[in-house]
Amino acid sequence: MLDASTQLPVPGSDVLAWADLDSPDLVWALPARPRIATAQDGLPDVSLLLYRRGAAAKPDGGQLNLTVDLALTQGEREAAAAAGAARRTPPRPGEPEPPPVEVKAPSWIDGKVHARLASGVEADGQPSLLGDNGCLLALQLDATQAAAVQDAWSAGFPDATVELDGTIDAANAGAAAASTARFAHNSTPGCEQTSTHTHTVAAGARNAVRLPLRLHGPLRLPPAAKTTRRTDLTL
């Protein structure tokens, strides 16, 4: 279970990471902000269709579809694993090396996504709450919006922003319970022998919590998408 009280520093990486309550070999991590997802063909998961009356005319409308998610890059995953490994006690001479640190995505309870893509063009969506928590944003564009998106697309979405608000499943470790026991034994009339024993028992309890997150930042269009993910249709 993700330990809400132990967030791990991940130097040199824009990643949020937490320790696990039970295993030092597990880290929970995600990027600090959503970004355009990568499709199965390896290209950005975004597409723009613009239609117009005449090749030189301004667009009369269009469609914009994009998926944002919280997938870690390989470099970010390795950085999160290194942050988890740094917390472990090094093995003593003769002891085996510990296993590689596993990096998992947190479990989402709820969430919502809002993106501002260009002037007058905004979208809201519901993320999947599974895995990388992808969210599809689909927009029908009128003529004014299509013109704004066309300009923003050509520039790589320079002013676009995205925000994900949600909560993840987590827990805090319960405190250990200490107890003191006193025992009296009379072995001789008028003489009492008393012994005191103090022992600490780990409660083993944990407090389930909903950890709120607000992930916000710029949303940039990868250069590979500018030509491969745009279609211009002349009517």
ABEGO torsion letter per residue (X at the ends): XBBAABBBBBBGBBBBBBBBAABAABBBBBBABBBBBBBAAGBBBBBBBBBBBEAABBBAEEBBBBBBBABBBAAAAAAAAAAAAAABBBBBBGBBBBBBBBBBBBBBABEBBBBBABBGBBBBBBBAGBEAGBBBBBBBBBAAAAAAAAAAAAAGGAABBBBBBBBBBBBBBBBBBBBBBBBBBBABBGBBBBBBBBBBBBAGBBBBBBBBBBBBEBBBBBAAAAAAABBBBBX
